[in-house]
Amino acid sequence: MAVTTTTRSHPGVGSVALAQAAGAGVQLALLAVLGLTTGLGAVGWVAGLVYTAGLWALLAGAARRAGARSLGPADHVTLARAVLIGGVTALVVDHLNGGAPVAVVVPLASVALALDAVDGRVARRTGTSSALGARFDMEADAFLILVLSTLVAGSLGQWVLAIGLMRYAFVAAARVLPWLRAELPPSRARKVVAALQGVLLVTAGSGLLPAGFAFAATVSALGLLVWSFGRDVVWLRRRELVTRPALQLQCAGTVLSG
């Protein structure tokens, strides 16, 4: 899904700082509502506030590096989704500490997952897609999956965290192995697998399924993710093995001609 943060101005769209301030205000309001309706405790409040500060810092840094002065229409959809993810984060942390019931996590997480299909459409219809916007969208997805896997791990075991940590492990490996940083070709299968992670984790963590079905759903999510990442790693490695000799020959030719 592509979400945008562009350098040009958008009619009726405020500055980055103003959008961030509005997002932070809505986040605090959501935490207050959750506190009144679900009994969100101090631990959940701390998690929500830390998340809000982190989101502000990361978005401000990304916009500054991109030279963006305002957020586009699709960015506001992603920002709204990020606020919901902040609520999910607070509820999950509170639940794991004996606070908010898991039932209140499901509807909030479901709406956040559903909105993932909206920001991409808005970006395409308004012609405001960008690599930075797609990255922002991807990071929001990744963090939500990490939070949901943490929730499910509380009942099924720590192995479930592999789902949420896999992308971060891939990013860490790419710092050591430069060939992992190459751009991957578009893949519908990759998008479907990514979308299924959230659906299966919410289903498994809802408490509505028997333990066996929840276990099967989570194992399926992990299996699909391993397949998807494995396929991408194999493709990137093959690409590197093909392009490296060509680059070496090119460099050798440059040296000889010089």
C-alpha positions in Angstrom: 0.0 0.0 0.0 1.5 3.4 -0.9 1.1 6.3 1.4 2.5 9.7 0.6 4.7 12.4 2.1 5.5 14.7 -0.8 7.3 18.0 -1.1 4.6 19.8 -2.9 1.7 21.5 -1.1 -1.8 19.9 -1.1 -4.9 22.0 -1.2 -6.5 22.1 2.2 -3.8 20.0 3.8 -1.9 21.5 6.7 1.8 21.4 7.6 3.6 18.4 8.9 3.9 19.9 12.4 0.3 20.8 12.5 -0.7 17.3 11.3 1.5 15.8 14.0 0.1 18.0 16.7 -3.4 17.0 15.6 -2.4 13.4 15.6 -0.9 13.6 19.0 -4.1 15.3 20.3 -6.3 12.6 18.9 -4.0 10.0 20.3 -4.3 11.4 23.8 -8.1 11.7 23.4 -8.2 8.0 22.3 -6.2 6.9 25.3 -8.5 8.9 27.6 -11.6 7.2 26.0 -10.0 3.8 26.5 -9.2 4.7 30.1 -12.8 5.6 30.7 -14.3 2.7 28.9 -11.9 -0.2 29.3 -10.1 0.7 32.5 -6.8 1.3 30.7 -4.2 1.4 33.5 -1.0 3.3 34.1 1.2 0.8 32.2 -1.1 1.1 29.2 -0.9 4.9 29.4 2.9 4.9 29.5 3.0 2.6 26.5 0.6 4.8 24.6 2.6 8.0 25.5 5.9 6.4 24.5 4.4 5.3 21.2 3.1 8.8 20.6 6.5 10.4 21.2 8.2 7.8 19.0 5.7 8.3 16.2 6.2 12.1 16.4 10.0 11.8 16.3 10.1 9.3 13.4 7.6 11.1 11.2 9.2 14.5 11.8 12.6 13.0 10.9 11.3 11.3 7.8 9.5 14.5 6.6 12.6 16.6 7.2 14.9 14.2 5.3 12.4 14.2 2.4 12.0 18.0 2.5 8.3 17.6 3.0 6.4 20.7 4.2 2.9 19.1 4.3 1.2 15.8 4.4 -0.8 14.5 1.5 -4.4 13.1 1.7 -3.2 9.5 2.0 -0.7 10.4 4.7 -3.6 11.5 6.9 -5.3 8.2 6.5 -2.0 6.5 7.6 -1.7 8.9 10.4 -5.2 8.0 11.6 -4.3 4.3 11.3 -1.1 5.0 13.3 -3.3 6.6 16.1 -5.4 3.4 16.2 -2.2 1.4 16.4 -1.2 3.5 19.4 -4.4 2.5 21.0 -3.8 -1.1 20.2 -0.3 -0.9 21.7 -1.6 0.6 24.9 -4.3 -2.0 25.3 -2.0 -5.0 24.5 0.6 -3.8 27.0 -2.1 -3.2 29.6 -3.7 -6.6 28.9 -0.4 -8.4 29.3 0.0 -6.7 32.7 -3.4 -7.9 33.9 -5.3 -4.8 32.8 -7.7 -4.2 29.8 -9.6 -7.3 28.5 -8.4 -8.7 25.2 -11.9 -8.3 23.7 -11.4 -4.5 23.3 -8.2 -5.0 21.3 -10.0 -6.9 18.4 -12.2 -4.1 17.1 -9.5 -1.4 17.3 -7.0 -3.7 15.6 -9.5 -4.7 12.9 -10.2 -1.1 12.0 -6.5 -0.4 11.7 -6.1 -3.4 9.4 -9.0 -2.4 7.3 -7.7 1.1 6.8 -4.5 -0.4 5.3 -6.5 -0.8 2.1 -7.8 2.8 2.1 -4.6 4.8 2.1 -3.2 3.0 -1.0 -6.4 3.8 -2.9 -6.3 7.4 -1.9 -2.6 7.7 -2.9 -3.3 6.3 -6.3 -6.5 8.3 -7.0 -4.8 11.6 -6.0 -1.5 10.7 -7.8 0.5 11.3 -4.6 2.3 8.0 -4.3 6.0 8.1 -3.1 8.7 5.8 -1.9 8.7 7.6 1.4 5.0 7.2 1.8 5.2 3.5 1.0 7.9 3.2 3.6 5.8 5.0 6.3 2.9 2.6 5.5 5.2 -0.4 5.7 6.5 0.6 9.1 3.0 1.1 10.5 2.1 -2.4 9.2 5.2 -3.9 10.7 4.8 -2.4 14.1 1.1 -3.5 14.3 2.1 -7.0 13.4 4.8 -6.9 16.1 2.2 -5.7 18.7 -0.3 -8.4 17.7 2.3 -11.1 17.8 3.2 -10.0 21.3 -0.4 -10.3 22.3 -0.7 -13.8 20.9 2.6 -14.8 22.4 1.1 -14.2 25.8 -1.2 -17.2 25.3 0.6 -19.5 22.8 4.3 -18.9 23.7 7.2 -16.8 22.8 7.8 -18.5 19.4 5.0 -16.3 18.1 7.2 -13.3 18.4 9.1 -14.6 15.3 6.3 -13.3 13.2 6.6 -9.7 14.5 10.4 -9.7 14.6 11.1 -11.3 11.2 11.0 -8.0 9.2 13.2 -6.3 11.7 15.7 -9.3 11.5 15.7 -8.9 7.7 16.5 -5.2 8.1 19.3 -5.9 10.5 20.7 -8.6 8.2 20.6 -6.1 5.3 23.0 -3.9 7.3 25.6 -6.7 7.1 24.7 -8.1 3.7 24.3 -5.2 1.2 22.7 -7.5 -1.5 19.6 -7.7 0.7 19.0 -4.0 0.2 18.3 -4.3 -3.5 14.8 -3.4 -4.7 12.4 -6.3 -4.9 10.0 -6.7 -7.9 6.3 -6.0 -7.1 4.6 -9.1 -5.8 0.9 -9.7 -5.2 1.7 -12.8 -3.2 3.9 -10.7 -0.8 1.0 -8.3 -0.3 -1.5 -11.0 0.4 0.8 -12.7 2.9 1.4 -9.4 4.7 -2.3 -8.7 4.9 -3.0 -12.3 6.2 -0.6 -11.8 9.1 -2.8 -9.2 10.8 -6.0 -11.1 10.1 -4.7 -14.4 11.5 -3.1 -12.8 14.5 -6.2 -10.9 15.4 -8.2 -14.1 15.0 -5.8 -16.1 17.1 -5.6 -13.4 19.8 -9.4 -12.8 20.0 -10.0 -15.6 22.5 -13.0 -16.6 20.5 -11.4 -19.7 19.0 -10.5 -23.0 20.7 -6.8 -23.2 21.5 -6.1 -25.7 18.8 -7.6 -23.4 16.1 -5.7 -20.4 17.4 -2.5 -22.4 17.3 -3.2 -23.5 13.8 -3.9 -20.0 12.6 -0.7 -18.7 14.1 1.4 -21.5 12.7 -0.1 -20.8 9.3 0.8 -17.1 9.6 4.4 -18.0 10.5 4.7 -20.5 7.7 3.4 -18.1 5.1 5.8 -15.4 6.4 8.8 -17.7 6.3 7.9 -18.7 2.7 7.5 -15.1 1.6 10.7 -13.9 3.2 12.5 -17.0 2.0 11.4 -16.5 -1.6 12.5 -12.9 -1.5 15.9 -13.7 0.0 16.5 -16.4 -2.7 15.6 -13.9 -5.4 17.9 -11.3 -4.0 20.8 -13.8 -3.7 20.3 -15.0 -7.3 20.3 -11.4 -8.5 23.5 -10.7 -6.6 25.2 -13.7 -8.0 24.2 -12.6 -11.6 25.0 -8.9 -11.3 28.3 -9.2 -9.3 30.4 -10.7 -12.1 29.0 -8.1 -14.5 30.0 -5.3 -12.2 33.5 -6.8 -11.7 34.0 -7.0 -15.4 32.8 -3.4 -15.8 35.2 -2.2 -13.1 38.1 -4.2 -14.7 37.3 -2.6 -18.1 37.3 0.8 -16.5 40.7 0.3 -14.9 42.2 -1.1 -18.1 40.8 1.7 -20.3 42.1 4.3 -17.8 
